[in-house]
Amino acid sequence: MPSRRVLVVDDHRPYHESVGELLERGGFEVVGAAFDGWQALDECRRLTPDVVLLDVQLPGLDGFEVAERLAQHEPRPAVVLISARDAVTYGDRVRRAPVAGFLEKRDVSGAALGLLLR
């Protein structure tokens, strides 16, 4: 699998480092980080990642709103929502969101992300 460029969006800075290591071991290239919804949109324009690993609960715009806006973005990155909570917590919002999938934060790995993006 060719390396895919990933932007990690999460408001907890320590999470960026740990998830970055997991993804890079799994064959992904982490090209940047964002800590809130507005910064995520700016970084997507600047970095043009292939994949956005996007926390649902963010300051400013939440992950669902960011995903909606990225769906209109060209080039359109694949978006994977992440949360410390399970998908059931968000009801139909996950199903309706224009995303490639959802992962609980504890389950994020290069392998798990690769399976969602096949």
TANORQUI-V932247 format. One record per residue. N is the residue number from 1. RES is the residue in one letter. PSI is psi in degrees with one decimal (none if undefined). OMEGA is omega in whole degrees, -180 to 180 (none if undefined). Layout:
n->N res->RES psi->PSI omega->OMEGA
n->N res->RES psi->PSI omega->OMEGA
This chain:
n->1 res->M psi->128.7 omega->178
n->2 res->P psi->153.1 omega->179
n->3 res->S psi->135.3 omega->177
n->4 res->R psi->135.6 omega->-177
n->5 res->R psi->124.7 omega->-174
n->6 res->V psi->135.1 omega->168
n->7 res->L psi->125.9 omega->179
n->8 res->V psi->124.4 omega->-179
n->9 res->V psi->110.8 omega->-180
n->10 res->D psi->141.1 omega->-178
n->11 res->D psi->-0.4 omega->177
n->12 res->H psi->104.1 omega->-175
n->13 res->R psi->-42.1 omega->180
n->14 res->P psi->-29.0 omega->-180
n->15 res->Y psi->-35.4 omega->-179
n->16 res->H psi->-47.2 omega->-178
n->17 res->E psi->-47.6 omega->-177
n->18 res->S psi->-43.1 omega->-180
n->19 res->V psi->-32.7 omega->178
n->20 res->G psi->-43.7 omega->178
n->21 res->E psi->-43.7 omega->179
n->22 res->L psi->-44.7 omega->-178
n->23 res->L psi->-41.1 omega->-180
n->24 res->E psi->-37.4 omega->175
n->25 res->R psi->-25.7 omega->180
n->26 res->G psi->9.6 omega->174
n->27 res->G psi->8.5 omega->178
n->28 res->F psi->154.9 omega->175
n->29 res->E psi->115.4 omega->178
n->30 res->V psi->114.1 omega->-174
n->31 res->V psi->-9.5 omega->-180
n->32 res->G psi->175.6 omega->-179
n->33 res->A psi->148.6 omega->173
n->34 res->A psi->151.1 omega->-172
n->35 res->F psi->-3.6 omega->174
n->36 res->D psi->172.4 omega->-175
n->37 res->G psi->-42.4 omega->-180
n->38 res->W psi->-42.2 omega->178
n->39 res->Q psi->-35.5 omega->178
n->40 res->A psi->-45.0 omega->180
n->41 res->L psi->-42.9 omega->178
n->42 res->D psi->-45.1 omega->-178
n->43 res->E psi->-33.0 omega->176
n->44 res->C psi->-42.0 omega->177
n->45 res->R psi->-41.6 omega->-176
n->46 res->R psi->-43.2 omega->-171
n->47 res->L psi->-19.2 omega->-175
n->48 res->T psi->61.1 omega->179
n->49 res->P psi->158.0 omega->174
n->50 res->D psi->-31.3 omega->-174
n->51 res->V psi->139.9 omega->173
n->52 res->V psi->116.4 omega->174
n->53 res->L psi->109.4 omega->-162
n->54 res->L psi->113.6 omega->176
n->55 res->D psi->141.0 omega->179
n->56 res->V psi->-44.5 omega->-175
n->57 res->Q psi->105.9 omega->-178
n->58 res->L psi->154.0 omega->170
n->59 res->P psi->152.0 omega->-179
n->60 res->G psi->-123.2 omega->176
n->61 res->L psi->135.5 omega->176
n->62 res->D psi->171.5 omega->-177
n->63 res->G psi->-34.0 omega->179
n->64 res->F psi->-42.6 omega->179
n->65 res->E psi->-40.9 omega->177
n->66 res->V psi->-44.0 omega->179
n->67 res->A psi->-42.9 omega->178
n->68 res->E psi->-44.1 omega->-179
n->69 res->R psi->-37.6 omega->179
n->70 res->L psi->-25.1 omega->177
n->71 res->A psi->-20.9 omega->179
n->72 res->Q psi->-1.7 omega->-174
n->73 res->H psi->140.9 omega->174
n->74 res->E psi->128.5 omega->-5
n->75 res->P psi->147.7 omega->-176
n->76 res->R psi->117.3 omega->177
n->77 res->P psi->155.9 omega->170
n->78 res->A psi->130.5 omega->-178
n->79 res->V psi->130.5 omega->175
n->80 res->V psi->118.1 omega->178
n->81 res->L psi->143.0 omega->176
n->82 res->I psi->153.2 omega->177
n->83 res->S psi->153.8 omega->172
n->84 res->A psi->-18.3 omega->178
n->85 res->R psi->163.5 omega->179
n->86 res->D psi->164.4 omega->-176
n->87 res->A psi->-31.7 omega->-179
n->88 res->V psi->-32.1 omega->179
n->89 res->T psi->-33.2 omega->-175
n->90 res->Y psi->2.9 omega->177
n->91 res->G psi->-139.2 omega->-177
n->92 res->D psi->-12.2 omega->-177
n->93 res->R psi->-38.7 omega->179
n->94 res->V psi->-45.7 omega->-178
n->95 res->R psi->-38.1 omega->-177
n->96 res->R psi->-17.3 omega->-176
n->97 res->A psi->144.1 omega->179
n->98 res->P psi->70.1 omega->-175
n->99 res->V psi->161.9 omega->178
n->100 res->A psi->-20.9 omega->-180
n->101 res->G psi->-172.5 omega->-177
n->102 res->F psi->136.8 omega->174
n->103 res->L psi->139.6 omega->169
n->104 res->E psi->143.9 omega->-176
n->105 res->K psi->-38.1 omega->-178
n->106 res->R psi->-17.4 omega->-178
n->107 res->D psi->-0.5 omega->-177
n->108 res->V psi->129.5 omega->174
n->109 res->S psi->168.0 omega->175
n->110 res->G psi->-40.1 omega->-180
n->111 res->A psi->-46.1 omega->-179
n->112 res->A psi->-42.6 omega->179
n->113 res->L psi->-40.7 omega->178
n->114 res->G psi->-39.4 omega->178
n->115 res->L psi->-40.8 omega->179
n->116 res->L psi->-29.1 omega->-173
n->117 res->L psi->1.8 omega->180
n->118 res->R psi->none omega->none
